[in-house]
Amino acid sequence: MFKSYVKFLEKYGSFLIAFYSLIYLLTSWGDNWVLTWLLLAALIISPILGILDIKESKSPKP
C-alpha cells in the first residue's frame, strides 16, 4: 500500500501542489501581493511539470 501511495505522489504530486496553490490563492487574494504572485507562478508551473512527468513515465525506456 505504501509503495502505491509513493508512486501516486511521484506521478501526480505536482497537480496536488497546483490544487492547493489554487485554493490558497483564492482565499488570500489581495492580502499580500508578493504571496499572491508567488502562488500564481506555482499554479502555472506545477501543472506543466506534472504533464512533463506523466509524458516521461509513459514513454518507453530503452
PDB file of N, H, CA, C and O in Angstrom:
ATOM      1  N   MET A   1       0.824  -1.192   0.000  1.00  0.00           N
ATOM      2  CA  MET A   1       0.000   0.000   0.000  1.00  0.00           C
ATOM      3  C   MET A   1       0.867   1.254   0.000  1.00  0.00           C
ATOM      4  O   MET A   1       0.564   2.223  -0.696  1.00  0.00           O
ATOM      5  N   PHE A   2       1.936   1.234   0.775  1.00  0.00           N
ATOM      6  H   PHE A   2       2.182   0.446   1.340  1.00  0.00           H
ATOM      7  CA  PHE A   2       2.788   2.415   0.877  1.00  0.00           C
ATOM      8  C   PHE A   2       3.500   2.696  -0.442  1.00  0.00           C
ATOM      9  O   PHE A   2       3.690   3.855  -0.810  1.00  0.00           O
ATOM     10  N   LYS A   3       3.898   1.633  -1.161  1.00  0.00           N
ATOM     11  H   LYS A   3       3.744   0.691  -0.862  1.00  0.00           H
ATOM     12  CA  LYS A   3       4.579   1.826  -2.438  1.00  0.00           C
ATOM     13  C   LYS A   3       3.653   2.447  -3.469  1.00  0.00           C
ATOM     14  O   LYS A   3       4.077   3.290  -4.259  1.00  0.00           O
ATOM     15  N   SER A   4       2.393   2.039  -3.468  1.00  0.00           N
ATOM     16  H   SER A   4       2.048   1.354  -2.826  1.00  0.00           H
ATOM     17  CA  SER A   4       1.453   2.615  -4.432  1.00  0.00           C
ATOM     18  C   SER A   4       1.168   4.077  -4.110  1.00  0.00           C
ATOM     19  O   SER A   4       0.958   4.882  -5.018  1.00  0.00           O
ATOM     20  N   TYR A   5       1.160   4.426  -2.824  1.00  0.00           N
ATOM     21  H   TYR A   5       1.330   3.772  -2.087  1.00  0.00           H
ATOM     22  CA  TYR A   5       0.956   5.819  -2.416  1.00  0.00           C
ATOM     23  C   TYR A   5       2.126   6.686  -2.867  1.00  0.00           C
ATOM     24  O   TYR A   5       1.934   7.798  -3.359  1.00  0.00           O
ATOM     25  N   VAL A   6       3.338   6.169  -2.695  1.00  0.00           N
ATOM     26  H   VAL A   6       3.494   5.266  -2.295  1.00  0.00           H
ATOM     27  CA  VAL A   6       4.532   6.910  -3.112  1.00  0.00           C
ATOM     28  C   VAL A   6       4.558   7.047  -4.626  1.00  0.00           C
ATOM     29  O   VAL A   6       4.912   8.103  -5.149  1.00  0.00           O
ATOM     30  N   LYS A   7       4.189   5.992  -5.330  1.00  0.00           N
ATOM     31  H   LYS A   7       3.902   5.133  -4.905  1.00  0.00           H
ATOM     32  CA  LYS A   7       4.156   6.047  -6.790  1.00  0.00           C
ATOM     33  C   LYS A   7       3.116   7.062  -7.266  1.00  0.00           C
ATOM     34  O   LYS A   7       3.346   7.782  -8.238  1.00  0.00           O
ATOM     35  N   PHE A   8       1.972   7.118  -6.580  1.00  0.00           N
ATOM     36  H   PHE A   8       1.785   6.533  -5.791  1.00  0.00           H
ATOM     37  CA  PHE A   8       0.939   8.103  -6.917  1.00  0.00           C
ATOM     38  C   PHE A   8       1.460   9.520  -6.707  1.00  0.00           C
ATOM     39  O   PHE A   8       1.245  10.393  -7.548  1.00  0.00           O
ATOM     40  N   LEU A   9       2.143   9.752  -5.586  1.00  0.00           N
ATOM     41  H   LEU A   9       2.317   9.043  -4.903  1.00  0.00           H
ATOM     42  CA  LEU A   9       2.677  11.086  -5.313  1.00  0.00           C
ATOM     43  C   LEU A   9       3.776  11.477  -6.291  1.00  0.00           C
ATOM     44  O   LEU A   9       3.890  12.643  -6.668  1.00  0.00           O
ATOM     45  N   GLU A  10       4.582  10.509  -6.700  1.00  0.00           N
ATOM     46  H   GLU A  10       4.489   9.562  -6.394  1.00  0.00           H
ATOM     47  CA  GLU A  10       5.613  10.813  -7.683  1.00  0.00           C
ATOM     48  C   GLU A  10       5.002  11.223  -9.015  1.00  0.00           C
ATOM     49  O   GLU A  10       5.528  12.090  -9.713  1.00  0.00           O
ATOM     50  N   LYS A  11       3.889  10.593  -9.357  1.00  0.00           N
ATOM     51  H   LYS A  11       3.461   9.889  -8.790  1.00  0.00           H
ATOM     52  CA  LYS A  11       3.281  10.859 -10.656  1.00  0.00           C
ATOM     53  C   LYS A  11       2.391  12.096 -10.633  1.00  0.00           C
ATOM     54  O   LYS A  11       2.426  12.889 -11.573  1.00  0.00           O
ATOM     55  N   TYR A  12       1.599  12.278  -9.587  1.00  0.00           N
ATOM     56  H   TYR A  12       1.571  11.633  -8.823  1.00  0.00           H
ATOM     57  CA  TYR A  12       0.608  13.348  -9.557  1.00  0.00           C
ATOM     58  C   TYR A  12       0.847  14.386  -8.465  1.00  0.00           C
ATOM     59  O   TYR A  12      -0.036  15.201  -8.196  1.00  0.00           O
ATOM     60  N   GLY A  13       2.001  14.375  -7.838  1.00  0.00           N
ATOM     61  H   GLY A  13       2.718  13.713  -8.056  1.00  0.00           H
ATOM     62  CA  GLY A  13       2.284  15.301  -6.741  1.00  0.00           C
ATOM     63  C   GLY A  13       2.244  16.758  -7.149  1.00  0.00           C
ATOM     64  O   GLY A  13       1.784  17.605  -6.383  1.00  0.00           O
ATOM     65  N   SER A  14       2.717  17.059  -8.340  1.00  0.00           N
ATOM     66  H   SER A  14       3.091  16.371  -8.962  1.00  0.00           H
ATOM     67  CA  SER A  14       2.723  18.457  -8.777  1.00  0.00           C
ATOM     68  C   SER A  14       1.303  18.969  -9.018  1.00  0.00           C
ATOM     69  O   SER A  14       1.040  20.159  -8.848  1.00  0.00           O
ATOM     70  N   PHE A  15       0.387  18.085  -9.409  1.00  0.00           N
ATOM     71  H   PHE A  15       0.601  17.118  -9.547  1.00  0.00           H
ATOM     72  CA  PHE A  15      -1.005  18.507  -9.558  1.00  0.00           C
ATOM     73  C   PHE A  15      -1.630  18.813  -8.198  1.00  0.00           C
ATOM     74  O   PHE A  15      -2.454  19.721  -8.080  1.00  0.00           O
ATOM     75  N   LEU A  16      -1.240  18.058  -7.177  1.00  0.00           N
ATOM     76  H   LEU A  16      -0.572  17.321  -7.273  1.00  0.00           H
ATOM     77  CA  LEU A  16      -1.724  18.352  -5.826  1.00  0.00           C
ATOM     78  C   LEU A  16      -1.194  19.693  -5.337  1.00  0.00           C
ATOM     79  O   LEU A  16      -1.921  20.454  -4.699  1.00  0.00           O
ATOM     80  N   ILE A  17       0.059  19.983  -5.631  1.00  0.00           N
ATOM     81  H   ILE A  17       0.650  19.365  -6.149  1.00  0.00           H
ATOM     82  CA  ILE A  17       0.627  21.278  -5.258  1.00  0.00           C
ATOM     83  C   ILE A  17      -0.104  22.402  -5.975  1.00  0.00           C
ATOM     84  O   ILE A  17      -0.387  23.439  -5.376  1.00  0.00           O
ATOM     85  N   ALA A  18      -0.412  22.208  -7.248  1.00  0.00           N
ATOM     86  H   ALA A  18      -0.182  21.366  -7.736  1.00  0.00           H
ATOM     87  CA  ALA A  18      -1.142  23.229  -8.002  1.00  0.00           C
ATOM     88  C   ALA A  18      -2.547  23.426  -7.439  1.00  0.00           C
ATOM     89  O   ALA A  18      -3.034  24.554  -7.366  1.00  0.00           O
ATOM     90  N   PHE A  19      -3.201  22.333  -7.040  1.00  0.00           N
ATOM     91  H   PHE A  19      -2.806  21.416  -7.099  1.00  0.00           H
ATOM     92  CA  PHE A  19      -4.548  22.434  -6.477  1.00  0.00           C
ATOM     93  C   PHE A  19      -4.535  23.206  -5.164  1.00  0.00           C
ATOM     94  O   PHE A  19      -5.370  24.085  -4.948  1.00  0.00           O
ATOM     95  N   TYR A  20      -3.587  22.878  -4.285  1.00  0.00           N
ATOM     96  H   TYR A  20      -2.908  22.165  -4.460  1.00  0.00           H
ATOM     97  CA  TYR A  20      -3.506  23.589  -3.007  1.00  0.00           C
ATOM     98  C   TYR A  20      -3.093  25.044  -3.199  1.00  0.00           C
ATOM     99  O   TYR A  20      -3.521  25.916  -2.443  1.00  0.00           O
ATOM    100  N   SER A  21      -2.263  25.309  -4.207  1.00  0.00           N
ATOM    101  H   SER A  21      -1.915  24.600  -4.821  1.00  0.00           H
ATOM    102  CA  SER A  21      -1.904  26.697  -4.511  1.00  0.00           C
ATOM    103  C   SER A  21      -3.128  27.474  -4.969  1.00  0.00           C
ATOM    104  O   SER A  21      -3.309  28.633  -4.595  1.00  0.00           O
ATOM    105  N   LEU A  22      -3.965  26.841  -5.773  1.00  0.00           N
ATOM    106  H   LEU A  22      -3.818  25.899  -6.077  1.00  0.00           H
ATOM    107  CA  LEU A  22      -5.189  27.493  -6.235  1.00  0.00           C
ATOM    108  C   LEU A  22      -6.121  27.795  -5.072  1.00  0.00           C
ATOM    109  O   LEU A  22      -6.668  28.895  -4.984  1.00  0.00           O
ATOM    110  N   ILE A  23      -6.306  26.835  -4.184  1.00  0.00           N
ATOM    111  H   ILE A  23      -5.862  25.942  -4.255  1.00  0.00           H
ATOM    112  CA  ILE A  23      -7.185  27.047  -3.034  1.00  0.00           C
ATOM    113  C   ILE A  23      -6.673  28.185  -2.168  1.00  0.00           C
ATOM    114  O   ILE A  23      -7.439  29.066  -1.778  1.00  0.00           O
ATOM    115  N   TYR A  24      -5.379  28.169  -1.864  1.00  0.00           N
ATOM    116  H   TYR A  24      -4.757  27.453  -2.181  1.00  0.00           H
ATOM    117  CA  TYR A  24      -4.824  29.217  -1.011  1.00  0.00           C
ATOM    118  C   TYR A  24      -4.805  30.561  -1.728  1.00  0.00           C
ATOM    119  O   TYR A  24      -4.975  31.604  -1.098  1.00  0.00           O
ATOM    120  N   LEU A  25      -4.601  30.541  -3.038  1.00  0.00           N
ATOM    121  H   LEU A  25      -4.463  29.694  -3.550  1.00  0.00           H
ATOM    122  CA  LEU A  25      -4.620  31.775  -3.818  1.00  0.00           C
ATOM    123  C   LEU A  25      -6.000  32.416  -3.772  1.00  0.00           C
ATOM    124  O   LEU A  25      -6.117  33.633  -3.628  1.00  0.00           O
ATOM    125  N   LEU A  26      -7.035  31.609  -3.893  1.00  0.00           N
ATOM    126  H   LEU A  26      -6.939  30.621  -4.010  1.00  0.00           H
ATOM    127  CA  LEU A  26      -8.396  32.154  -3.864  1.00  0.00           C
ATOM    128  C   LEU A  26      -8.772  32.693  -2.491  1.00  0.00           C
ATOM    129  O   LEU A  26      -9.509  33.674  -2.391  1.00  0.00           O
ATOM    130  N   THR A  27      -8.273  32.062  -1.435  1.00  0.00           N
ATOM    131  H   THR A  27      -7.674  31.265  -1.516  1.00  0.00           H
ATOM    132  CA  THR A  27      -8.637  32.528  -0.095  1.00  0.00           C
ATOM    133  C   THR A  27      -7.837  33.744   0.342  1.00  0.00           C
ATOM    134  O   THR A  27      -8.304  34.518   1.177  1.00  0.00           O
ATOM    135  N   SER A  28      -6.632  33.928  -0.210  1.00  0.00           N
ATOM    136  H   SER A  28      -6.253  33.299  -0.889  1.00  0.00           H
ATOM    137  CA  SER A  28      -5.800  35.043   0.242  1.00  0.00           C
ATOM    138  C   SER A  28      -5.572  36.088  -0.842  1.00  0.00           C
ATOM    139  O   SER A  28      -4.586  36.823  -0.785  1.00  0.00           O
ATOM    140  N   TRP A  29      -6.449  36.169  -1.813  1.00  0.00           N
ATOM    141  H   TRP A  29      -7.250  35.572  -1.858  1.00  0.00           H
ATOM    142  CA  TRP A  29      -6.273  37.095  -2.932  1.00  0.00           C
ATOM    143  C   TRP A  29      -6.240  38.535  -2.433  1.00  0.00           C
ATOM    144  O   TRP A  29      -7.189  39.001  -1.802  1.00  0.00           O
ATOM    145  N   GLY A  30      -5.156  39.230  -2.713  1.00  0.00           N
ATOM    146  H   GLY A  30      -4.385  38.852  -3.225  1.00  0.00           H
ATOM    147  CA  GLY A  30      -5.053  40.644  -2.399  1.00  0.00           C
ATOM    148  C   GLY A  30      -4.533  40.972  -1.018  1.00  0.00           C
ATOM    149  O   GLY A  30      -4.248  42.138  -0.742  1.00  0.00           O
ATOM    150  N   ASP A  31      -4.398  40.002  -0.142  1.00  0.00           N
ATOM    151  H   ASP A  31      -4.629  39.055  -0.366  1.00  0.00           H
ATOM    152  CA  ASP A  31      -3.884  40.283   1.201  1.00  0.00           C
ATOM    153  C   ASP A  31      -2.398  40.626   1.158  1.00  0.00           C
ATOM    154  O   ASP A  31      -1.959  41.605   1.762  1.00  0.00           O
ATOM    155  N   ASN A  32      -1.647  39.830   0.453  1.00  0.00           N
ATOM    156  H   ASN A  32      -2.004  39.035  -0.038  1.00  0.00           H
ATOM    157  CA  ASN A  32      -0.210  40.043   0.321  1.00  0.00           C
ATOM    158  C   ASN A  32       0.133  39.799  -1.147  1.00  0.00           C
ATOM    159  O   ASN A  32       0.080  38.661  -1.613  1.00  0.00           O
ATOM    160  N   TRP A  33       0.480  40.846  -1.871  1.00  0.00           N
ATOM    161  H   TRP A  33       0.522  41.771  -1.492  1.00  0.00           H
ATOM    162  CA  TRP A  33       0.647  40.717  -3.315  1.00  0.00           C
ATOM    163  C   TRP A  33       1.867  39.899  -3.695  1.00  0.00           C
ATOM    164  O   TRP A  33       1.875  39.272  -4.754  1.00  0.00           O
ATOM    165  N   VAL A  34       2.900  39.888  -2.862  1.00  0.00           N
ATOM    166  H   VAL A  34       2.894  40.398  -2.002  1.00  0.00           H
ATOM    167  CA  VAL A  34       4.068  39.054  -3.158  1.00  0.00           C
ATOM    168  C   VAL A  34       3.671  37.581  -3.090  1.00  0.00           C
ATOM    169  O   VAL A  34       4.026  36.799  -3.971  1.00  0.00           O
ATOM    170  N   LEU A  35       2.940  37.209  -2.052  1.00  0.00           N
ATOM    171  H   LEU A  35       2.652  37.844  -1.336  1.00  0.00           H
ATOM    172  CA  LEU A  35       2.472  35.831  -1.915  1.00  0.00           C
ATOM    173  C   LEU A  35       1.493  35.477  -3.028  1.00  0.00           C
ATOM    174  O   LEU A  35       1.508  34.355  -3.535  1.00  0.00           O
ATOM    175  N   THR A  36       0.655  36.414  -3.405  1.00  0.00           N
ATOM    176  H   THR A  36       0.643  37.325  -2.993  1.00  0.00           H
ATOM    177  CA  THR A  36      -0.302  36.167  -4.481  1.00  0.00           C
ATOM    178  C   THR A  36       0.424  35.851  -5.784  1.00  0.00           C
ATOM    179  O   THR A  36       0.060  34.900  -6.475  1.00  0.00           O
ATOM    180  N   TRP A  37       1.436  36.625  -6.126  1.00  0.00           N
ATOM    181  H   TRP A  37       1.731  37.398  -5.565  1.00  0.00           H
ATOM    182  CA  TRP A  37       2.177  36.378  -7.366  1.00  0.00           C
ATOM    183  C   TRP A  37       2.987  35.089  -7.284  1.00  0.00           C
ATOM    184  O   TRP A  37       3.137  34.387  -8.285  1.00  0.00           O
ATOM    185  N   LEU A  38       3.504  34.775  -6.116  1.00  0.00           N
ATOM    186  H   LEU A  38       3.383  35.345  -5.304  1.00  0.00           H
ATOM    187  CA  LEU A  38       4.249  33.533  -5.944  1.00  0.00           C
ATOM    188  C   LEU A  38       3.332  32.321  -6.129  1.00  0.00           C
ATOM    189  O   LEU A  38       3.701  31.347  -6.785  1.00  0.00           O
ATOM    190  N   LEU A  39       2.147  32.392  -5.550  1.00  0.00           N
ATOM    191  H   LEU A  39       1.847  33.183  -5.017  1.00  0.00           H
ATOM    192  CA  LEU A  39       1.189  31.293  -5.703  1.00  0.00           C
ATOM    193  C   LEU A  39       0.686  31.190  -7.135  1.00  0.00           C
ATOM    194  O   LEU A  39       0.438  30.090  -7.628  1.00  0.00           O
ATOM    195  N   LEU A  40       0.534  32.317  -7.801  1.00  0.00           N
ATOM    196  H   LEU A  40       0.735  33.211  -7.401  1.00  0.00           H
ATOM    197  CA  LEU A  40       0.113  32.309  -9.200  1.00  0.00           C
ATOM    198  C   LEU A  40       1.185  31.655 -10.073  1.00  0.00           C
ATOM    199  O   LEU A  40       0.868  30.907 -10.998  1.00  0.00           O
ATOM    200  N   ALA A  41       2.441  31.937  -9.778  1.00  0.00           N
ATOM    201  H   ALA A  41       2.699  32.545  -9.026  1.00  0.00           H
ATOM    202  CA  ALA A  41       3.535  31.291 -10.512  1.00  0.00           C
ATOM    203  C   ALA A  41       3.542  29.785 -10.248  1.00  0.00           C
ATOM    204  O   ALA A  41       3.756  28.996 -11.169  1.00  0.00           O
ATOM    205  N   ALA A  42       3.311  29.386  -9.003  1.00  0.00           N
ATOM    206  H   ALA A  42       3.138  30.027  -8.255  1.00  0.00           H
ATOM    207  CA  ALA A  42       3.253  27.958  -8.672  1.00  0.00           C
ATOM    208  C   ALA A  42       2.078  27.288  -9.365  1.00  0.00           C
ATOM    209  O   ALA A  42       2.162  26.125  -9.762  1.00  0.00           O
ATOM    210  N   LEU A  43       0.991  28.018  -9.507  1.00  0.00           N
ATOM    211  H   LEU A  43       0.922  28.962  -9.184  1.00  0.00           H
ATOM    212  CA  LEU A  43      -0.195  27.480 -10.170  1.00  0.00           C
ATOM    213  C   LEU A  43       0.057  27.263 -11.657  1.00  0.00           C
ATOM    214  O   LEU A  43      -0.540  26.369 -12.257  1.00  0.00           O
ATOM    215  N   ILE A  44       0.916  28.053 -12.250  1.00  0.00           N
ATOM    216  H   ILE A  44       1.400  28.779 -11.762  1.00  0.00           H
ATOM    217  CA  ILE A  44       1.233  27.898 -13.671  1.00  0.00           C
ATOM    218  C   ILE A  44       2.319  26.840 -13.881  1.00  0.00           C
ATOM    219  O   ILE A  44       2.219  26.031 -14.803  1.00  0.00           O
ATOM    220  N   ILE A  45       3.339  26.838 -13.046  1.00  0.00           N
ATOM    221  H   ILE A  45       3.420  27.495 -12.297  1.00  0.00           H
ATOM    222  CA  ILE A  45       4.493  25.960 -13.249  1.00  0.00           C
ATOM    223  C   ILE A  45       4.203  24.513 -12.848  1.00  0.00           C
ATOM    224  O   ILE A  45       4.651  23.592 -13.530  1.00  0.00           O
ATOM    225  N   SER A  46       3.476  24.294 -11.775  1.00  0.00           N
ATOM    226  H   SER A  46       3.112  25.042 -11.220  1.00  0.00           H
ATOM    227  CA  SER A  46       3.249  22.933 -11.266  1.00  0.00           C
ATOM    228  C   SER A  46       2.528  22.017 -12.257  1.00  0.00           C
ATOM    229  O   SER A  46       2.978  20.888 -12.454  1.00  0.00           O
ATOM    230  N   PRO A  47       1.430  22.445 -12.889  1.00  0.00           N
ATOM    231  CA  PRO A  47       0.801  21.536 -13.859  1.00  0.00           C
ATOM    232  C   PRO A  47       1.684  21.245 -15.072  1.00  0.00           C
ATOM    233  O   PRO A  47       1.627  20.153 -15.637  1.00  0.00           O
ATOM    234  N   ILE A  48       2.497  22.221 -15.471  1.00  0.00           N
ATOM    235  H   ILE A  48       2.544  23.108 -15.012  1.00  0.00           H
ATOM    236  CA  ILE A  48       3.408  21.977 -16.591  1.00  0.00           C
ATOM    237  C   ILE A  48       4.399  20.876 -16.224  1.00  0.00           C
ATOM    238  O   ILE A  48       4.660  19.976 -17.024  1.00  0.00           O
ATOM    239  N   LEU A  49       4.946  20.949 -15.022  1.00  0.00           N
ATOM    240  H   LEU A  49       4.735  21.679 -14.373  1.00  0.00           H
ATOM    241  CA  LEU A  49       5.862  19.900 -14.569  1.00  0.00           C
ATOM    242  C   LEU A  49       5.151  18.556 -14.444  1.00  0.00           C
ATOM    243  O   LEU A  49       5.733  17.514 -14.743  1.00  0.00           O
ATOM    244  N   GLY A  50       3.898  18.578 -14.004  1.00  0.00           N
ATOM    245  H   GLY A  50       3.424  19.424 -13.761  1.00  0.00           H
ATOM    246  CA  GLY A  50       3.134  17.341 -13.891  1.00  0.00           C
ATOM    247  C   GLY A  50       2.886  16.691 -15.233  1.00  0.00           C
ATOM    248  O   GLY A  50       2.991  15.471 -15.366  1.00  0.00           O
ATOM    249  N   ILE A  51       2.559  17.495 -16.231  1.00  0.00           N
ATOM    250  H   ILE A  51       2.473  18.486 -16.123  1.00  0.00           H
ATOM    251  CA  ILE A  51       2.332  16.959 -17.575  1.00  0.00           C
ATOM    252  C   ILE A  51       3.627  16.372 -18.131  1.00  0.00           C
ATOM    253  O   ILE A  51       3.616  15.308 -18.750  1.00  0.00           O
ATOM    254  N   LEU A  52       4.732  17.060 -17.911  1.00  0.00           N
ATOM    255  H   LEU A  52       4.742  17.924 -17.408  1.00  0.00           H
ATOM    256  CA  LEU A  52       6.019  16.537 -18.380  1.00  0.00           C
ATOM    257  C   LEU A  52       6.388  15.239 -17.665  1.00  0.00           C
ATOM    258  O   LEU A  52       6.947  14.335 -18.285  1.00  0.00           O
ATOM    259  N   ASP A  53       6.084  15.134 -16.374  1.00  0.00           N
ATOM    260  H   ASP A  53       5.630  15.869 -15.871  1.00  0.00           H
ATOM    261  CA  ASP A  53       6.358  13.895 -15.637  1.00  0.00           C
ATOM    262  C   ASP A  53       5.524  12.737 -16.159  1.00  0.00           C
ATOM    263  O   ASP A  53       6.022  11.618 -16.285  1.00  0.00           O
ATOM    264  N   ILE A  54       4.261  12.998 -16.462  1.00  0.00           N
ATOM    265  H   ILE A  54       3.857  13.907 -16.359  1.00  0.00           H
ATOM    266  CA  ILE A  54       3.390  11.939 -16.978  1.00  0.00           C
ATOM    267  C   ILE A  54       3.860  11.500 -18.360  1.00  0.00           C
ATOM    268  O   ILE A  54       3.879  10.305 -18.655  1.00  0.00           O
ATOM    269  N   LYS A  55       4.240  12.453 -19.210  1.00  0.00           N
ATOM    270  H   LYS A  55       4.224  13.424 -18.970  1.00  0.00           H
ATOM    271  CA  LYS A  55       4.752  12.093 -20.535  1.00  0.00           C
ATOM    272  C   LYS A  55       6.027  11.264 -20.422  1.00  0.00           C
ATOM    273  O   LYS A  55       6.231  10.318 -21.184  1.00  0.00           O
ATOM    274  N   GLU A  56       6.879  11.622 -19.472  1.00  0.00           N
ATOM    275  H   GLU A  56       6.713  12.390 -18.853  1.00  0.00           H
ATOM    276  CA  GLU A  56       8.130  10.887 -19.285  1.00  0.00           C
ATOM    277  C   GLU A  56       7.870   9.473 -18.780  1.00  0.00           C
ATOM    278  O   GLU A  56       8.554   8.532 -19.184  1.00  0.00           O
ATOM    279  N   SER A  57       6.893   9.320 -17.905  1.00  0.00           N
ATOM    280  H   SER A  57       6.338  10.085 -17.577  1.00  0.00           H
ATOM    281  CA  SER A  57       6.616   7.987 -17.369  1.00  0.00           C
ATOM    282  C   SER A  57       5.945   7.086 -18.400  1.00  0.00           C
ATOM    283  O   SER A  57       6.062   5.863 -18.314  1.00  0.00           O
ATOM    284  N   LYS A  58       5.243   7.664 -19.372  1.00  0.00           N
ATOM    285  H   LYS A  58       5.148   8.657 -19.442  1.00  0.00           H
ATOM    286  CA  LYS A  58       4.581   6.860 -20.399  1.00  0.00           C
ATOM    287  C   LYS A  58       5.500   6.507 -21.559  1.00  0.00           C
ATOM    288  O   LYS A  58       5.221   5.568 -22.304  1.00  0.00           O
ATOM    289  N   SER A  59       6.589   7.247 -21.721  1.00  0.00           N
ATOM    290  H   SER A  59       6.815   8.011 -21.116  1.00  0.00           H
ATOM    291  CA  SER A  59       7.489   6.966 -22.839  1.00  0.00           C
ATOM    292  C   SER A  59       8.265   5.676 -22.563  1.00  0.00           C
ATOM    293  O   SER A  59       8.670   5.419 -21.429  1.00  0.00           O
ATOM    294  N   PRO A  60       8.466   4.874 -23.602  1.00  0.00           N
ATOM    295  CA  PRO A  60       9.205   3.616 -23.405  1.00  0.00           C
ATOM    296  C   PRO A  60      10.677   3.896 -23.131  1.00  0.00           C
ATOM    297  O   PRO A  60      11.293   4.758 -23.757  1.00  0.00           O
ATOM    298  N   LYS A  61      11.216   3.153 -22.191  1.00  0.00           N
ATOM    299  H   LYS A  61      10.716   2.452 -21.682  1.00  0.00           H
ATOM    300  CA  LYS A  61      12.624   3.315 -21.836  1.00  0.00           C
ATOM    301  C   LYS A  61      13.432   2.194 -22.486  1.00  0.00           C
ATOM    302  O   LYS A  61      12.999   1.042 -22.516  1.00  0.00           O
ATOM    303  N   PRO A  62      14.606   2.541 -23.004  1.00  0.00           N
ATOM    304  CA  PRO A  62      15.410   1.507 -23.697  1.00  0.00           C
ATOM    305  C   PRO A  62      16.018   0.498 -22.756  1.00  0.00           C
ATOM    306  O   PRO A  62      16.712  -0.418 -23.198  1.00  0.00           O
TER     307      PRO A  62
END
